[in-house]
Amino acid sequence: MDLDLGQVHAFVLAADELHFGRAAGRLALSQQALSKRIARLESLLGVRLLERGGQGVRLTEEGGRFLEPARLALAAGDAATAAVAHRDRPLRVDVWGHLFAPMRTLAQVAGTALEPGHGRDLPAVAAALLHGGIDAGFGRVHPPLPSGLTHRLVRLEPVDTVLSRDHPLATATELRPDQLRDSVLWAPAALDRLDFLHRFADRFGVTARAEGTNLGLAHFLTGLTADPRRFTLLPADLPLPKSAGLRSIPLTRPSPLYAWSLLWRSETAHPALDRLITSCAAQARRSRWLEHDPSRDWLPDPS
């Protein structure tokens, strides 16, 4: 059976989006053209992969079984092409967790030509890796991860609490995380999409939460000052605008750590990836990025 990878790609995107319009847009195709590609693939396989109806698009049982092998087939095709045609192009790396400024870390380890991009979140970057749109990702990794991906911890970075100068705790020189339980956690998106902040709130009993829209750090900090009870978490050495009316206060007993990881396909052929992985490990040793004392630091449970 000769699989057409263009048809397989159309199916994988439709399965990821569960929406023909969005999937067609990612391929720069009409919905009709996308539907025809998937129909030809289904005809070749002799099974229905996707159900289309009034409730939208959903995977059939056969489609669910086909999805992960289909991703691997696309990755193998990308690797074969890269091995002979793209060895001189920059390594394409998407970052996510933008308010936590991932480029501050990545810039310190980039000893090779990089083409950085900005993914929406971990699921979007994982999907881009699996269909070959990028070579690697850099941000906070948390389960569940799709099969076919590998990650390596690069840095454990302390975070401070950032709050308005009008906040009741603003005069403190340091705070314990549980002292924030009566404050309002300010998040740049729906908290169920922000694993670190979500875990922090649950662990330290912060029940009051407010969510905004991620339009960049300046907009986010403006929202922080809209209510003097709000606080958020940001890297300890992230510069804050002097005119923002904010304070950054260290958290201790325990100190929360934000975990940065490099993420890539288990099977990849870009020659610069090994150099980036080696550079990350060397910088981590020099800067002691991976030091962690469970008696004084807090990391979310990996499960």
C-alpha positions in Angstrom: 0.0 0.0 0.0 1.5 3.4 -1.1 0.5 6.1 1.4 0.4 9.7 0.1 2.0 11.8 2.9 0.0 14.8 1.7 -3.2 12.9 2.5 -1.7 11.7 5.8 -0.8 15.3 6.7 -4.3 16.5 5.9 -5.7 13.8 8.2 -3.3 14.5 11.1 -4.1 18.3 11.0 -7.8 17.6 10.9 -7.5 15.2 13.8 -5.5 17.8 15.8 -7.9 20.6 15.1 -11.2 18.6 15.0 -12.2 21.3 12.6 -11.9 21.2 8.8 -11.8 25.0 8.4 -8.8 25.4 10.8 -7.0 22.4 9.4 -7.5 23.6 5.8 -6.2 27.1 6.8 -3.0 25.6 8.2 -2.4 23.8 4.8 -3.5 26.8 2.8 -6.2 24.7 1.1 -9.9 25.0 0.7 -12.1 22.8 3.0 -13.2 20.9 -0.1 -9.6 20.1 -1.1 -8.8 19.0 2.4 -11.9 16.8 2.5 -11.0 15.2 -0.8 -7.5 14.3 0.5 -8.9 12.7 3.6 -11.6 10.9 1.6 -8.9 9.4 -0.8 -6.9 8.3 2.2 -10.0 6.6 3.7 -10.7 4.9 0.4 -7.2 3.6 0.2 -7.3 2.2 3.8 -10.9 1.0 3.4 -12.0 2.5 6.7 -13.6 5.8 8.0 -11.0 7.8 9.9 -13.1 10.9 10.8 -16.8 11.4 11.4 -18.3 14.7 10.2 -21.7 15.7 11.6 -23.7 18.3 13.4 -21.5 17.9 16.5 -18.4 18.8 14.5 -15.5 16.4 13.6 -14.4 13.4 15.7 -12.0 10.5 15.3 -13.5 7.1 14.7 -12.0 4.1 16.5 -9.9 3.3 13.4 -8.9 7.0 13.2 -7.7 6.9 16.7 -5.5 3.8 16.1 -4.1 5.3 12.9 -3.2 8.8 14.3 0.0 8.1 16.2 1.5 5.8 13.4 0.5 8.6 10.9 2.5 11.1 13.0 5.5 8.9 12.9 5.2 8.4 9.1 5.2 12.2 8.7 8.2 12.6 11.0 10.1 9.9 9.1 9.3 11.7 5.8 10.6 15.0 7.2 13.7 13.3 8.5 14.4 11.7 5.1 14.0 15.1 3.4 16.1 17.0 5.9 18.9 14.4 5.6 19.6 15.4 2.0 18.0 18.8 1.4 18.1 21.0 4.5 21.3 20.4 6.4 22.4 24.0 6.0 19.1 25.7 7.2 18.8 27.1 10.7 17.4 25.0 13.5 13.7 25.9 13.9 12.9 26.3 17.6 9.5 27.4 18.9 9.3 28.8 22.5 6.2 29.0 24.7 5.5 30.5 28.2 6.2 34.0 26.8 5.5 36.0 30.0 8.3 33.9 31.6 10.6 35.1 28.8 12.1 31.8 27.5 14.4 33.6 25.1 16.4 34.9 28.1 17.6 31.4 28.7 17.7 30.2 25.1 19.9 33.1 24.0 22.6 31.9 26.5 22.9 28.5 24.9 22.4 29.3 21.2 25.7 28.3 19.8 24.3 27.5 16.4 22.1 29.2 13.8 18.5 29.3 15.2 15.3 30.4 13.6 13.1 31.2 16.7 9.3 31.1 16.6 6.6 31.6 19.1 4.2 28.7 19.8 0.9 29.3 21.5 1.4 26.6 24.2 2.8 23.2 24.8 0.1 21.2 22.9 0.5 23.5 19.8 4.3 23.2 19.9 4.1 19.4 20.3 1.7 19.2 17.3 4.1 21.3 15.2 7.0 19.0 16.2 5.1 15.9 15.2 4.0 17.2 11.8 7.5 18.5 11.1 6.8 22.3 11.2 9.7 22.9 13.7 12.8 21.0 14.9 12.6 21.7 18.6 10.7 23.5 21.3 11.7 25.3 24.4 9.5 25.9 27.4 7.9 24.2 30.4 7.1 20.5 29.7 4.4 18.7 31.7 2.4 15.5 31.1 0.8 14.2 29.1 3.1 14.3 26.1 2.3 12.6 22.8 4.4 9.6 22.0 7.3 10.2 19.6 8.7 13.2 21.6 11.7 13.5 23.9 12.6 16.3 26.3 15.5 17.2 28.5 15.5 19.5 31.6 17.7 22.6 31.0 17.1 25.0 33.8 15.3 25.4 37.2 14.6 29.1 37.6 13.3 30.7 40.8 10.2 32.8 40.6 9.1 35.8 42.7 5.7 37.0 43.4 4.9 40.3 41.7 2.2 42.5 43.1 1.0 46.1 43.3 2.5 48.5 45.7 -1.0 48.8 47.1 -1.2 45.1 47.9 -1.5 44.4 51.7 1.7 42.3 51.5 3.7 44.8 49.4 6.0 45.9 52.3 7.3 42.4 52.9 11.0 41.6 52.1 10.1 38.0 51.5 7.0 35.8 51.6 6.0 32.2 52.0 3.8 30.9 49.2 1.0 30.1 51.7 0.8 33.8 52.7 -0.7 34.5 49.3 -3.8 32.2 49.9 -6.0 35.2 50.6 -4.8 37.1 47.5 -6.1 36.8 43.9 -3.9 34.9 41.4 -3.7 36.9 38.2 -3.2 34.7 35.1 -2.6 35.6 31.4 -5.0 33.0 30.1 -7.4 30.3 31.3 -5.7 28.7 34.3 -6.4 25.1 33.1 -4.0 25.9 30.2 -1.2 27.2 32.6 0.0 24.1 34.4 2.6 25.8 36.6 0.2 28.5 38.0 -2.6 26.0 38.3 -0.4 23.7 40.3 0.9 26.5 42.5 -2.6 27.7 43.3 -3.8 24.2 44.2 -0.7 23.4 46.3 -0.7 26.6 48.4 -4.5 27.1 48.8 -5.0 30.1 46.5 -8.7 29.9 45.7 -9.4 33.3 44.3 -8.2 33.6 40.6 -8.6 36.1 37.8 -7.8 35.4 34.2 -6.9 37.9 31.4 -5.8 37.7 27.8 -2.1 37.2 26.9 -1.4 40.4 24.9 2.2 40.7 26.2 3.9 41.5 29.5 3.0 45.3 29.6 -0.7 44.6 29.1 -0.5 41.8 31.7 1.1 44.0 34.3 -1.4 46.7 33.8 -4.1 44.2 34.6 -2.2 43.2 37.7 -2.5 46.7 39.1 -6.3 46.9 38.4 -7.0 45.1 41.7 -4.7 45.6 44.7 -5.4 42.1 45.9 -3.9 40.5 42.7 -0.5 38.8 42.4 1.3 36.7 39.9 4.6 34.8 39.5 7.5 35.8 37.3 11.2 34.9 37.0 13.2 36.5 39.8 15.5 38.4 37.6 13.0 39.6 35.0 13.2 43.4 34.8 9.9 45.2 35.6 9.0 48.6 34.3 10.0 51.2 36.9 6.7 53.1 36.3 4.4 50.2 36.8 3.9 50.6 40.5 4.9 47.0 41.2 7.0 45.1 43.7 8.9 41.8 43.1 9.2 39.8 46.3 11.2 36.6 46.8 9.2 33.5 47.8 10.8 31.2 50.4 10.0 28.2 52.5 9.6 26.8 49.9 11.0 28.7 46.8 9.0 27.8 43.6 11.1 26.8 40.7 10.0 27.0 37.0 11.4 24.2 34.9 12.6 25.0 31.4 13.1 22.0 29.0 14.2 21.4 25.4 11.7 19.3 23.5 12.2 17.4 20.2 11.0 14.5 18.1 12.6 11.2 19.1 13.5 10.6 15.4 15.0 13.8 13.9 17.8 14.4 11.5 18.8 18.1 11.9 22.5 18.1 12.6 22.4 21.2 14.8 20.1 19.7 17.4 22.9 17.7 19.1 25.0 20.8 19.3 22.1 22.7 21.0 21.5 19.9 23.5 25.2 19.8 24.3 25.3 23.6 24.7 22.3 23.5 27.1 24.0 20.9 29.3 27.3 22.8 29.4 25.6 26.1 30.3 23.6 24.3 33.0 26.8 23.0 34.6 28.5 26.4 34.4 25.6 28.4 35.8 24.4 25.7 38.2 20.9 25.8 36.6 19.8 22.4 37.8 20.6 22.7 41.5 17.6 21.7 43.5 17.1 21.2 47.2 13.7 19.5 48.0 13.9 20.7 51.6 13.8 24.4 50.5 12.4 24.4 46.9 9.1 23.5 45.3 8.6 21.8 42.0 5.1 20.6 40.8 4.6 16.9 41.0 5.5 15.6 37.5 2.5 13.3 37.4 
